[in-house]
Amino acid sequence: MSNIILAQAAGGSQSQGILIMIVYIAIFGAIMYFMIFRPQKKEQNRLKSMLADLAVGDCILTNSGFYGIVIDIQDDTVIVEFGNNKNCRIPMQKAAIAQVEKADAE
């Protein structure tokens, strides 16, 4: 009789341990979502909206650190004029743009 009671008590603590482990995994998943995935998604949305609002004449900063003025916009590429030399126009991908300053903000 005492063996049956001990077996039931051991089985109950094992199921309780599994339940606690599931709760810890859920909490860890929520922490991962709010600290890693959500900020990354916000940044992707910010970059997408920034590139959608890109217009000719905007001052941009590239990922490599160069400042330039947008001369022409095509599907996935833009033509950017760098420096005071008006002959330095380089086509580049939109994905290489890190920051945009609107021309009418000046």
N, CA, C and O atoms as a printed pandas DataFrame, in Angstrom:
     atom_number atom_name residue_name chain_id  residue_number  x_coord  y_coord  z_coord
0              1         N          MET        A               1    0.815   -1.183    0.000
1              2        CA          MET        A               1    0.000    0.000    0.000
2              3         C          MET        A               1    0.868    1.259    0.000
3              4         O          MET        A               1    0.580    2.213   -0.723
4              5         N          SER        A               2    1.928    1.262    0.809
5              6        CA          SER        A               2    2.793    2.425    0.864
6              7         C          SER        A               2    3.574    2.608   -0.429
7              8         O          SER        A               2    3.949    3.727   -0.780
8              9         N          ASN        A               3    3.826    1.477   -1.161
9             10        CA          ASN        A               3    4.503    1.590   -2.458
10            11         C          ASN        A               3    3.637    2.325   -3.468
11            12         O          ASN        A               3    4.149    3.094   -4.281
12            13         N          ILE        A               4    2.343    2.098   -3.424
13            14        CA          ILE        A               4    1.416    2.760   -4.345
14            15         C          ILE        A               4    1.374    4.260   -4.049
15            16         O          ILE        A               4    1.387    5.070   -4.976
16            17         N          ILE        A               5    1.326    4.626   -2.812
17            18        CA          ILE        A               5    1.280    6.041   -2.425
18            19         C          ILE        A               5    2.579    6.745   -2.831
19            20         O          ILE        A               5    2.537    7.876   -3.314
20            21         N          LEU        A               6    3.713    6.102   -2.646
21            22        CA          LEU        A               6    4.991    6.697   -3.047
22            23         C          LEU        A               6    5.083    6.829   -4.566
23            24         O          LEU        A               6    5.624    7.815   -5.066
24            25         N          ALA        A               7    4.571    5.864   -5.296
25            26        CA          ALA        A               7    4.591    5.927   -6.754
26            27         C          ALA        A               7    3.716    7.071   -7.253
27            28         O          ALA        A               7    4.085    7.771   -8.195
28            29         N          GLN        A               8    2.548    7.263   -6.620
29            30        CA          GLN        A               8    1.672    8.364   -7.021
30            31         C          GLN        A               8    2.295    9.721   -6.694
31            32         O          GLN        A               8    2.157   10.665   -7.472
32            33         N          ALA        A               9    2.961    9.827   -5.584
33            34        CA          ALA        A               9    3.607   11.087   -5.200
34            35         C          ALA        A               9    4.765   11.408   -6.138
35            36         O          ALA        A               9    4.965   12.568   -6.497
36            37         N          ALA        A              10    5.525   10.399   -6.537
37            38        CA          ALA        A              10    6.637   10.622   -7.463
38            39         C          ALA        A              10    6.116   11.020   -8.837
39            40         O          ALA        A              10    6.702   11.886   -9.487
40            41         N          GLY        A              11    5.049   10.419   -9.283
41            42        CA          GLY        A              11    4.453   10.766  -10.575
42            43         C          GLY        A              11    3.896   12.176  -10.575
43            44         O          GLY        A              11    3.990   12.870  -11.588
44            45         N          GLY        A              12    3.328   12.614   -9.483
45            46        CA          GLY        A              12    2.788   13.964   -9.373
46            47         C          GLY        A              12    3.876   15.013   -9.418
47            48         O          GLY        A              12    3.692   16.057  -10.044
48            49         N          SER        A              13    5.007   14.769   -8.773
49            50        CA          SER        A              13    6.093   15.746   -8.791
50            51         C          SER        A              13    6.766   15.797  -10.162
51            52         O          SER        A              13    7.289   16.835  -10.568
52            53         N          GLN        A              14    6.747   14.676  -10.862
53            54        CA          GLN        A              14    7.336   14.667  -12.215
54            55         C          GLN        A              14    6.484   15.491  -13.180
55            56         O          GLN        A              14    7.028   16.240  -13.991
56            57         N          SER        A              15    5.167   15.365  -13.105
57            58        CA          SER        A              15    4.299   16.154  -13.987
58            59         C          SER        A              15    4.361   17.633  -13.611
59            60         O          SER        A              15    4.245   18.500  -14.477
60            61         N          GLN        A              16    4.541   17.919  -12.334
61            62        CA          GLN        A              16    4.683   19.309  -11.909
62            63         C          GLN        A              16    6.003   19.893  -12.424
63            64         O          GLN        A              16    6.052   21.065  -12.798
64            65         N          GLY        A              17    7.058   19.101  -12.447
65            66        CA          GLY        A              17    8.344   19.552  -12.983
66            67         C          GLY        A              17    8.269   19.847  -14.473
67            68         O          GLY        A              17    8.878   20.807  -14.945
68            69         N          ILE        A              18    7.532   19.035  -15.218
69            70        CA          ILE        A              18    7.348   19.274  -16.656
70            71         C          ILE        A              18    6.562   20.556  -16.879
71            72         O          ILE        A              18    6.871   21.333  -17.782
72            73         N          LEU        A              19    5.547   20.773  -16.056
73            74        CA          LEU        A              19    4.743   21.996  -16.179
74            75         C          LEU        A              19    5.592   23.238  -15.909
75            76         O          LEU        A              19    5.460   24.241  -16.610
76            77         N          ILE        A              20    6.453   23.180  -14.908
77            78        CA          ILE        A              20    7.334   24.312  -14.601
78            79         C          ILE        A              20    8.309   24.543  -15.749
79            80         O          ILE        A              20    8.611   25.689  -16.084
80            81         N          MET        A              21    8.803   23.468  -16.353
81            82        CA          MET        A              21    9.722   23.604  -17.481
82            83         C          MET        A              21    9.029   24.265  -18.672
83            84         O          MET        A              21    9.634   25.088  -19.359
84            85         N          ILE        A              22    7.774   23.915  -18.921
85            86        CA          ILE        A              22    7.012   24.526  -20.012
86            87         C          ILE        A              22    6.798   26.011  -19.745
87            88         O          ILE        A              22    6.881   26.822  -20.668
88            89         N          VAL        A              23    6.525   26.374  -18.500
89            90        CA          VAL        A              23    6.349   27.789  -18.149
90            91         C          VAL        A              23    7.659   28.553  -18.363
91            92         O          VAL        A              23    7.641   29.668  -18.885
92            93         N          TYR        A              24    8.795   27.967  -17.966
93            94        CA          TYR        A              24   10.093   28.623  -18.177
94            95         C          TYR        A              24   10.387   28.802  -19.666
95            96         O          TYR        A              24   10.908   29.841  -20.070
96            97         N          ILE        A              25   10.063   27.814  -20.476
97            98        CA          ILE        A              25   10.287   27.919  -21.926
98            99         C          ILE        A              25    9.413   29.022  -22.513
99           100         O          ILE        A              25    9.867   29.773  -23.376
100          101         N          ALA        A              26    8.168   29.128  -22.056
101          102        CA          ALA        A              26    7.281   30.187  -22.544
102          103         C          ALA        A              26    7.795   31.566  -22.150
103          104         O          ALA        A              26    7.769   32.496  -22.956
104          105         N          ILE        A              27    8.258   31.696  -20.925
105          106        CA          ILE        A              27    8.806   32.982  -20.474
106          107         C          ILE        A              27   10.053   33.332  -21.270
107          108         O          ILE        A              27   10.216   34.479  -21.684
108          109         N          PHE        A              28   10.934   32.365  -21.493
109          110        CA          PHE        A              28   12.145   32.600  -22.282
110          111         C          PHE        A              28   11.798   32.985  -23.720
111          112         O          PHE        A              28   12.445   33.857  -24.301
112          113         N          GLY        A              29   10.783   32.343  -24.294
113          114        CA          GLY        A              29   10.336   32.696  -25.646
114          115         C          GLY        A              29    9.810   34.121  -25.719
115          116         O          GLY        A              29   10.076   34.837  -26.685
116          117         N          ALA        A              30    9.064   34.533  -24.701
117          118        CA          ALA        A              30    8.541   35.905  -24.677
118          119         C          ALA        A              30    9.675   36.920  -24.550
119          120         O          ALA        A              30    9.646   37.966  -25.198
120          121         N          ILE        A              31   10.665   36.619  -23.726
121          122        CA          ILE        A              31   11.818   37.505  -23.590
122          123         C          ILE        A              31   12.565   37.608  -24.912
123          124         O          ILE        A              31   12.966   38.700  -25.314
124          125         N          MET        A              32   12.754   36.483  -25.588
125          126        CA          MET        A              32   13.434   36.491  -26.899
126          127         C          MET        A              32   12.668   37.357  -27.888
127          128         O          MET        A              32   13.270   38.128  -28.636
128          129         N          TYR        A              33   11.334   37.234  -27.898
129          130        CA          TYR        A              33   10.525   38.005  -28.837
130          131         C          TYR        A              33   10.675   39.498  -28.587
131          132         O          TYR        A              33   10.897   40.261  -29.527
132          133         N          PHE        A              34   10.557   39.924  -27.340
133          134        CA          PHE        A              34   10.581   41.353  -27.042
134          135         C          PHE        A              34   11.978   41.963  -27.086
135          136         O          PHE        A              34   12.107   43.175  -27.259
136          137         N          MET        A              35   13.021   41.159  -26.934
137          138        CA          MET        A              35   14.376   41.719  -26.941
138          139         C          MET        A              35   15.088   41.575  -28.281
139          140         O          MET        A              35   16.012   42.338  -28.562
140          141         N          ILE        A              36   14.685   40.617  -29.115
141          142        CA          ILE        A              36   15.403   40.375  -30.368
142          143         C          ILE        A              36   14.519   40.573  -31.583
143          144         O          ILE        A              36   14.830   41.403  -32.437
144          145         N          PHE        A              37   13.434   39.840  -31.682
145          146        CA          PHE        A              37   12.650   39.815  -32.912
146          147         C          PHE        A              37   11.832   41.079  -33.134
147          148         O          PHE        A              37   11.759   41.569  -34.261
148          149         N          ARG        A              38   11.221   41.615  -32.100
149          150        CA          ARG        A              38   10.382   42.798  -32.257
150          151         C          ARG        A              38   11.190   44.042  -32.653
151          152         O          ARG        A              38   10.776   44.743  -33.577
152          153         N          PRO        A              39   12.318   44.351  -32.006
153          154        CA          PRO        A              39   13.101   45.511  -32.447
154          155         C          PRO        A              39   13.643   45.355  -33.869
155          156         O          PRO        A              39   13.732   46.332  -34.612
156          157         N          GLN        A              40   14.002   44.138  -34.239
157          158        CA          GLN        A              40   14.502   43.901  -35.595
158          159         C          GLN        A              40   13.396   44.161  -36.619
159          160         O          GLN        A              40   13.659   44.734  -37.676
160          161         N          LYS        A              41   12.186   43.757  -36.323
161          162        CA          LYS        A              41   11.054   43.989  -37.219
162          163         C          LYS        A              41   10.749   45.481  -37.325
163          164         O          LYS        A              41   10.436   45.976  -38.408
164          165         N          LYS        A              42   10.840   46.204  -36.197
165          166        CA          LYS        A              42   10.624   47.658  -36.229
166          167         C          LYS        A              42   11.658   48.345  -37.112
167          168         O          LYS        A              42   11.315   49.246  -37.877
168          169         N          GLU        A              43   12.920   47.931  -37.015
169          170        CA          GLU        A              43   13.979   48.522  -37.823
170          171         C          GLU        A              43   13.766   48.232  -39.308
171          172         O          GLU        A              43   13.990   49.106  -40.146
172          173         N          GLN        A              44   13.338   47.024  -39.637
173          174        CA          GLN        A              44   13.058   46.692  -41.033
174          175         C          GLN        A              44   11.921   47.544  -41.577
175          176         O          GLN        A              44   11.992   48.014  -42.713
176          177         N          ASN        A              45   10.876   47.750  -40.787
177          178        CA          ASN        A              45    9.762   48.599  -41.219
178          179         C          ASN        A              45   10.200   50.045  -41.383
179          180         O          ASN        A              45    9.751   50.721  -42.308
180          181         N          ARG        A              46   11.076   50.536  -40.494
181          182        CA          ARG        A              46   11.575   51.907  -40.605
182          183         C          ARG        A              46   12.381   52.094  -41.888
183          184         O          ARG        A              46   12.217   53.092  -42.590
184          185         N          LEU        A              47   13.254   51.131  -42.190
185          186        CA          LEU        A              47   14.056   51.225  -43.407
186          187         C          LEU        A              47   13.185   51.142  -44.652
187          188         O          LEU        A              47   13.426   51.851  -45.629
188          189         N          LYS        A              48   12.177   50.281  -44.620
189          190        CA          LYS        A              48   11.293   50.140  -45.775
190          191         C          LYS        A              48   10.517   51.428  -46.035
191          192         O          LYS        A              48   10.384   51.848  -47.184
192          193         N          SER        A              49   10.007   52.053  -44.984
193          194        CA          SER        A              49    9.262   53.300  -45.166
194          195         C          SER        A              49   10.187   54.447  -45.577
195          196         O          SER        A              49    9.792   55.319  -46.350
196          197         N          MET        A              50   11.423   54.444  -45.057
197          198        CA          MET        A              50   12.388   55.477  -45.438
198          199         C          MET        A              50   12.705   55.386  -46.924
199          200         O          MET        A              50   12.762   56.411  -47.604
200          201         N          LEU        A              51   12.912   54.181  -47.438
201          202        CA          LEU        A              51   13.230   54.016  -48.852
202          203         C          LEU        A              51   12.015   54.265  -49.739
203          204         O          LEU        A              51   12.165   54.683  -50.887
204          205         N          ALA        A              52   10.813   54.015  -49.221
205          206        CA          ALA        A              52    9.604   54.290  -49.997
206          207         C          ALA        A              52    9.381   55.798  -50.140
207          208         O          ALA        A              52    8.819   56.239  -51.143
208          209         N          ASP        A              53    9.807   56.591  -49.166
209          210        CA          ASP        A              53    9.631   58.046  -49.197
210          211         C          ASP        A              53   10.800   58.777  -49.865
211          212         O          ASP        A              53   10.824   60.008  -49.900
212          213         N          LEU        A              54   11.755   58.034  -50.387
213          214        CA          LEU        A              54   12.932   58.631  -51.024
214          215         C          LEU        A              54   12.518   59.416  -52.263
215          216         O          LEU        A              54   11.718   58.937  -53.067
216          217         N          ALA        A              55   13.062   60.621  -52.419
217          218        CA          ALA        A              55   12.723   61.467  -53.565
218          219         C          ALA        A              55   13.993   62.083  -54.143
219          220         O          ALA        A              55   15.035   62.137  -53.488
220          221         N          VAL        A              56   13.878   62.541  -55.376
221          222        CA          VAL        A              56   15.001   63.205  -56.035
222          223         C          VAL        A              56   15.326   64.492  -55.278
223          224         O          VAL        A              56   14.428   65.260  -54.932
224          225         N          GLY        A              57   16.620   64.721  -55.023
225          226        CA          GLY        A              57   17.069   65.902  -54.305
226          227         C          GLY        A              57   17.325   65.651  -52.829
227          228         O          GLY        A              57   17.854   66.525  -52.142
228          229         N          ASP        A              58   16.967   64.492  -52.331
229          230        CA          ASP        A              58   17.222   64.172  -50.922
230          231         C          ASP        A              58   18.702   63.926  -50.698
231          232         O          ASP        A              58   19.385   63.374  -51.561
232          233         N          CYS        A              59   19.197   64.335  -49.537
233          234        CA          CYS        A              59   20.571   64.071  -49.135
234          235         C          CYS        A              59   20.581   62.732  -48.417
235          236         O          CYS        A              59   19.778   62.504  -47.511
236          237         N          ILE        A              60   21.497   61.836  -48.822
237          238        CA          ILE        A              60   21.542   60.502  -48.220
238          239         C          ILE        A              60   22.913   60.221  -47.629
239          240         O          ILE        A              60   23.910   60.845  -47.995
240          241         N          LEU        A              61   22.939   59.281  -46.719
241          242        CA          LEU        A              61   24.165   58.739  -46.162
242          243         C          LEU        A              61   24.176   57.262  -46.516
243          244         O          LEU        A              61   23.224   56.545  -46.210
244          245         N          THR        A              62   25.243   56.798  -47.157
245          246        CA          THR        A              62   25.329   55.392  -47.539
246          247         C          THR        A              62   25.875   54.564  -46.381
247          248         O          THR        A              62   26.379   55.107  -45.398
248          249         N          ASN        A              63   25.766   53.244  -46.510
249          250        CA          ASN        A              63   26.298   52.350  -45.482
250          251         C          ASN        A              63   27.812   52.459  -45.373
251          252         O          ASN        A              63   28.377   52.163  -44.320
252          253         N          SER        A              64   28.474   52.879  -46.441
253          254        CA          SER        A              64   29.932   53.016  -46.414
254          255         C          SER        A              64   30.380   54.366  -45.874
255          256         O          SER        A              64   31.580   54.594  -45.726
256          257         N          GLY        A              65   29.435   55.282  -45.572
257          258        CA          GLY        A              65   29.779   56.540  -44.936
258          259         C          GLY        A              65   29.864   57.733  -45.872
259          260         O          GLY        A              65   30.308   58.800  -45.449
260          261         N          PHE        A              66   29.460   57.597  -47.119
261          262        CA          PHE        A              66   29.507   58.712  -48.073
262          263         C          PHE        A              66   28.184   59.457  -48.078
263          264         O          PHE        A              66   27.114   58.849  -48.029
264          265         N          TYR        A              67   28.269   60.794  -48.137
265          266        CA          TYR        A              67   27.083   61.630  -48.280
266          267         C          TYR        A              67   26.907   61.965  -49.742
267          268         O          TYR        A              67   27.886   62.168  -50.460
268          269         N          GLY        A              68   25.653   62.026  -50.194
269          270        CA          GLY        A              68   25.388   62.360  -51.574
270          271         C          GLY        A              68   23.972   62.864  -51.753
271          272         O          GLY        A              68   23.167   62.852  -50.822
272          273         N          ILE        A              69   23.679   63.309  -52.978
273          274        CA          ILE        A              69   22.364   63.829  -53.338
274          275         C          ILE        A              69   21.766   62.883  -54.385
275          276         O          ILE        A              69   22.441   62.496  -55.339
276          277         N          VAL        A              70   20.501   62.518  -54.199
277          278        CA          VAL        A              70   19.829   61.627  -55.142
278          279         C          VAL        A              70   19.497   62.411  -56.408
279          280         O          VAL        A              70   18.864   63.464  -56.352
280          281         N          ILE        A              71   19.935   61.880  -57.555
281          282        CA          ILE        A              71   19.697   62.514  -58.848
282          283         C          ILE        A              71   18.559   61.827  -59.592
283          284         O          ILE        A              71   17.740   62.494  -60.225
284          285         N          ASP        A              72   18.501   60.489  -59.520
285          286        CA          ASP        A              72   17.480   59.727  -60.238
286          287         C          ASP        A              72   17.146   58.474  -59.426
287          288         O          ASP        A              72   18.006   57.898  -58.759
288          289         N          ILE        A              73   15.885   58.072  -59.498
289          290        CA          ILE        A              73   15.435   56.876  -58.791
290          291         C          ILE        A              73   14.840   55.913  -59.805
291          292         O          ILE        A              73   13.973   56.280  -60.599
292          293         N          GLN        A              74   15.322   54.671  -59.766
293          294        CA          GLN        A              74   14.769   53.603  -60.593
294          295         C          GLN        A              74   14.195   52.549  -59.667
295          296         O          GLN        A              74   14.007   52.824  -58.481
296          297         N          ASP        A              75   13.912   51.361  -60.159
297          298        CA          ASP        A              75   13.264   50.327  -59.341
298          299         C          ASP        A              75   14.044   50.034  -58.063
299          300         O          ASP        A              75   13.601   50.381  -56.968
300          301         N          ASP        A              76   15.198   49.399  -58.201
301          302        CA          ASP        A              76   16.005   49.042  -57.035
302          303         C          ASP        A              76   17.311   49.803  -56.957
303          304         O          ASP        A              76   18.132   49.535  -56.080
304          305         N          THR        A              77   17.517   50.745  -57.856
305          306        CA          THR        A              77   18.758   51.509  -57.867
306          307         C          THR        A              77   18.458   53.006  -57.844
307          308         O          THR        A              77   17.388   53.458  -58.252
308          309         N          VAL        A              78   19.429   53.746  -57.359
309          310        CA          VAL        A              78   19.373   55.208  -57.381
310          311         C          VAL        A              78   20.696   55.715  -57.944
311          312         O          VAL        A              78   21.730   55.065  -57.791
312          313         N          ILE        A              79   20.663   56.861  -58.585
313          314        CA          ILE        A              79   21.890   57.507  -59.045
314          315         C          ILE        A              79   22.168   58.646  -58.077
315          316         O          ILE        A              79   21.336   59.530  -57.875
316          317         N          VAL        A              80   23.351   58.608  -57.486
317          318        CA          VAL        A              80   23.717   59.545  -56.426
318          319         C          VAL        A              80   24.901   60.375  -56.891
319          320         O          VAL        A              80   25.849   59.857  -57.481
320          321         N          GLU        A              81   24.830   61.678  -56.612
321          322        CA          GLU        A              81   25.910   62.604  -56.929
322          323         C          GLU        A              81   26.689   62.871  -55.646
323          324         O          GLU        A              81   26.119   63.300  -54.643
324          325         N          PHE        A              82   27.992   62.616  -55.684
325          326        CA          PHE        A              82   28.844   62.763  -54.506
326          327         C          PHE        A              82   29.734   63.984  -54.634
327          328         O          PHE        A              82   30.298   64.226  -55.701
328          329         N          GLY        A              83   29.869   64.754  -53.572
329          330        CA          GLY        A              83   30.802   65.869  -53.507
330          331         C          GLY        A              83   30.406   67.055  -54.356
331          332         O          GLY        A              83   29.279   67.140  -54.845
332          333         N          ASN        A              84   31.356   67.979  -54.526
333          334        CA          ASN        A              84   31.118   69.189  -55.302
334          335         C          ASN        A              84   31.288   68.956  -56.786
335          336         O          ASN        A              84   30.831   69.764  -57.595
336          337         N          ASN        A              85   31.937   67.867  -57.157
337          338        CA          ASN        A              85   32.155   67.551  -58.557
338          339         C          ASN        A              85   30.851   67.017  -59.147
339          340         O          ASN        A              85   30.388   65.944  -58.760
340          341         N          LYS        A              86   30.262   67.759  -60.079
341          342        CA          LYS        A              86   28.971   67.377  -60.647
342          343         C          LYS        A              86   29.097   66.186  -61.591
343          344         O          LYS        A              86   28.082   65.644  -62.028
344          345         N          ASN        A              87   30.328   65.765  -61.918
345          346        CA          ASN        A              87   30.517   64.622  -62.810
346          347         C          ASN        A              87   30.619   63.305  -62.049
347          348         O          ASN        A              87   30.732   62.250  -62.672
348          349         N          CYS        A              88   30.583   63.338  -60.744
349          350        CA          CYS        A              88   30.723   62.124  -59.929
350          351         C          CYS        A              88   29.334   61.594  -59.578
351          352         O          CYS        A              88   28.837   61.812  -58.473
352          353         N          ARG        A              89   28.724   60.906  -60.516
353          354        CA          ARG        A              89   27.398   60.318  -60.318
354          355         C          ARG        A              89   27.534   58.803  -60.386
355          356         O          ARG        A              89   28.030   58.255  -61.370
356          357         N          ILE        A              90   27.096   58.148  -59.346
357          358        CA          ILE        A              90   27.295   56.709  -59.231
358          359         C          ILE        A              90   25.951   56.032  -58.994
359          360         O          ILE        A              90   25.201   56.434  -58.104
360          361         N          PRO        A              91   25.638   54.994  -59.794
361          362        CA          PRO        A              91   24.438   54.215  -59.495
362          363         C          PRO        A              91   24.710   53.261  -58.330
363          364         O          PRO        A              91   25.782   52.662  -58.246
364          365         N          MET        A              92   23.738   53.127  -57.441
365          366        CA          MET        A              92   23.893   52.224  -56.303
366          367         C          MET        A              92   22.538   51.634  -55.939
367          368         O          MET        A              92   21.499   52.165  -56.332
368          369         N          GLN        A              93   22.547   50.554  -55.201
369          370        CA          GLN        A              93   21.309   49.917  -54.766
370          371         C          GLN        A              93   20.661   50.722  -53.649
371          372         O          GLN        A              93   21.339   51.374  -52.855
372          373         N          LYS        A              94   19.339   50.662  -53.606
373          374        CA          LYS        A              94   18.624   51.350  -52.531
374          375         C          LYS        A              94   18.962   50.767  -51.168
375          376         O          LYS        A              94   18.928   51.472  -50.160
376          377         N          ALA        A              95   19.288   49.487  -51.137
377          378        CA          ALA        A              95   19.590   48.826  -49.865
378          379         C          ALA        A              95   20.860   49.369  -49.222
379          380         O          ALA        A              95   21.080   49.154  -48.030
380          381         N          ALA        A              96   21.705   50.072  -49.986
381          382        CA          ALA        A              96   22.949   50.625  -49.452
382          383         C          ALA        A              96   22.742   51.977  -48.776
383          384         O          ALA        A              96   23.705   52.575  -48.296
384          385         N          ILE        A              97   21.517   52.465  -48.730
385          386        CA          ILE        A              97   21.219   53.758  -48.103
386          387         C          ILE        A              97   20.942   53.525  -46.628
387          388         O          ILE        A              97   20.100   52.701  -46.273
388          389         N          ALA        A              98   21.648   54.248  -45.767
389          390        CA          ALA        A              98   21.495   54.088  -44.316
390          391         C          ALA        A              98   20.604   55.169  -43.704
391          392         O          ALA        A              98   19.902   54.915  -42.725
392          393         N          GLN        A              99   20.632   56.387  -44.285
393          394        CA          GLN        A              99   19.910   57.499  -43.685
394          395         C          GLN        A              99   19.506   58.478  -44.790
395          396         O          GLN        A              99   20.228   58.637  -45.774
396          397         N          VAL        A             100   18.366   59.127  -44.631
397          398        CA          VAL        A             100   17.866   60.093  -45.612
398          399         C          VAL        A             100   17.501   61.375  -44.892
399          400         O          VAL        A             100   16.829   61.360  -43.861
400          401         N          GLU        A             101   17.969   62.513  -45.468
401          402        CA          GLU        A             101   17.541   63.834  -44.998
402          403         C          GLU        A             101   16.769   64.471  -46.141
403          404         O          GLU        A             101   17.289   64.618  -47.247
404          405         N          LYS        A             102   15.551   64.840  -45.873
405          406        CA          LYS        A             102   14.678   65.395  -46.909
406          407         C          LYS        A             102   15.203   66.753  -47.369
407          408         O          LYS        A             102   15.755   67.521  -46.582
408          409         N          ALA        A             103   15.021   67.033  -48.662
409          410        CA          ALA        A             103   15.500   68.279  -49.248
410          411         C          ALA        A             103   14.706   69.475  -48.727
411          412         O          ALA        A             103   15.280   70.551  -48.553
412          413         N          ASP        A             104   13.409   69.323  -48.473
413          414        CA          ASP        A             104   12.587   70.440  -48.014
414          415         C          ASP        A             104   12.741   70.732  -46.527
415          416         O          ASP        A             104   12.130   71.676  -46.025
416          417         N          ALA        A             105   13.545   69.943  -45.808
417          418        CA          ALA        A             105   13.774   70.181  -44.377
418          419         C          ALA        A             105   14.731   71.346  -44.154
419          420         O          ALA        A             105   14.810   71.882  -43.049
420          421         N          GLU        A             106   15.454   71.738  -45.190
421          422        CA          GLU        A             106   16.427   72.835  -45.061
422          423         C          GLU        A             106   15.805   74.165  -45.103
423          424         O          GLU        A             106   16.501   75.176  -45.006
